[in-house]
Amino acid sequence: MLKINDSYEHNFNFTQEQVNKFIEISGDDNPIHHDEAYAAQTVFKKPVIHGIFSASVFSKVLGTIFPGKGSIYMMQQVEFLRPMFCGEEYTAFFKVISLDEKRHTAEIETIIKNANTKKITVRGQAKVMNKEKI
């Protein structure tokens, strides 16, 4: 059973091929995400990962690892603070901040940091339901 302050870390990265698949699925083909020449002319200097695609790691972890299988992902508040780039290493952090055992729900802090700089790129809060683990 989950407890307040339980936490989990997940290391990951994304490839340009994965971003290209997200472009195909989402329809968001803004050149900032795939065109190196275009991106070089921006403040970012290279293509950036879609914010919502970067936050998809939250769904992966909450639905399959922490709290895990059987979880229903009910809500996600998210802020995109810094750009994320293909090929860079990131760590997603999860921490239980509140529990409602009657409703089998948990509010979980969700943060992504660049593994090298330790700077927060994405932060937010999720709500999940899991009748077996909460």
C-alpha positions in Angstrom: 0.0 0.0 0.0 1.2 3.5 -0.8 2.1 5.9 2.0 2.6 9.6 2.2 6.2 10.5 1.0 6.6 7.2 -0.9 8.7 8.1 -3.9 10.1 6.7 -7.2 12.7 7.8 -9.8 12.7 6.8 -13.4 15.6 7.5 -15.8 14.8 8.0 -19.5 15.5 9.8 -22.8 13.8 10.3 -26.1 15.1 9.9 -29.6 14.3 12.0 -32.7 12.6 8.9 -34.1 10.2 8.8 -31.1 9.5 12.5 -31.5 8.8 11.9 -35.2 6.3 9.2 -34.3 4.6 11.7 -31.9 4.4 14.3 -34.7 2.6 11.7 -36.8 0.2 10.7 -34.1 -0.5 14.2 -32.7 -0.4 16.2 -35.9 1.8 18.8 -34.3 4.4 19.2 -36.9 5.8 22.6 -35.8 9.3 22.7 -37.2 10.8 23.5 -33.8 10.4 19.8 -33.1 12.1 18.3 -36.1 13.8 20.8 -38.5 17.4 21.4 -37.4 17.8 24.5 -39.7 14.7 26.1 -38.4 15.4 25.3 -34.8 19.0 26.7 -35.2 17.4 30.2 -35.8 15.4 30.0 -32.5 16.4 30.7 -28.9 16.7 26.9 -28.4 19.3 26.4 -31.2 18.2 22.8 -31.8 14.9 20.9 -32.0 13.0 20.6 -28.8 10.7 17.7 -27.6 7.0 18.6 -27.4 6.1 19.5 -23.8 3.2 17.1 -23.7 5.3 14.3 -25.2 8.0 14.8 -22.5 5.3 14.6 -19.8 4.1 11.2 -21.3 6.7 9.6 -19.0 4.3 10.3 -16.2 1.6 8.1 -17.7 4.1 5.3 -18.3 5.3 5.3 -14.7 2.0 5.9 -13.0 0.2 3.3 -15.1 2.8 0.6 -15.0 5.3 1.0 -12.2 4.3 3.5 -9.4 1.7 2.8 -8.1 1.5 0.5 -11.1 -0.8 -1.9 -13.0 -4.5 -1.2 -12.4 -4.0 2.5 -11.8 -6.4 5.0 -13.3 -4.7 8.2 -14.3 -7.3 10.8 -13.3 -5.6 14.2 -13.5 -2.3 15.9 -14.4 -1.4 19.5 -13.8 1.8 20.3 -15.6 4.2 23.2 -16.2 6.9 23.2 -18.9 9.8 25.2 -17.4 12.7 24.4 -19.7 13.1 22.8 -23.1 14.0 19.1 -23.4 16.2 17.7 -26.2 16.6 14.3 -27.9 19.5 12.3 -26.7 19.8 14.0 -23.3 19.2 12.0 -20.1 16.4 12.9 -17.8 15.0 11.7 -14.5 11.4 11.7 -13.6 10.6 12.0 -9.8 7.4 10.9 -8.2 6.3 11.6 -4.6 3.0 10.8 -2.8 1.7 14.0 -1.3 -1.7 13.0 -0.2 -3.9 9.9 0.0 -7.7 9.3 0.1 -8.0 5.7 1.2 -11.8 5.8 1.0 -11.7 6.7 -2.7 -8.4 4.8 -3.3 -6.8 7.9 -4.8 -3.4 9.5 -4.4 -2.0 12.9 -5.3 1.5 12.5 -6.6 4.1 15.3 -7.2 5.6 14.8 -10.7 8.9 16.4 -11.7 11.4 15.9 -14.6 15.0 17.0 -14.2 17.8 17.0 -16.6 20.1 14.3 -15.3 23.3 16.3 -16.0 22.3 19.9 -15.0 19.8 18.8 -12.3 17.5 21.6 -13.5 13.8 21.0 -13.4 12.3 20.9 -16.9 8.7 19.9 -16.1 6.8 19.9 -12.9 3.3 19.2 -11.8 0.9 17.0 -9.9 -1.1 13.9 -10.8 -4.0 12.1 -9.3 -4.4 8.4 -9.6 -6.8 5.7 -8.4 -5.8 2.2 -7.6 -8.1 0.0 -5.5 -5.3 -2.6 -4.8 -2.5 -0.2 -3.8 -4.2 2.8 -2.2 
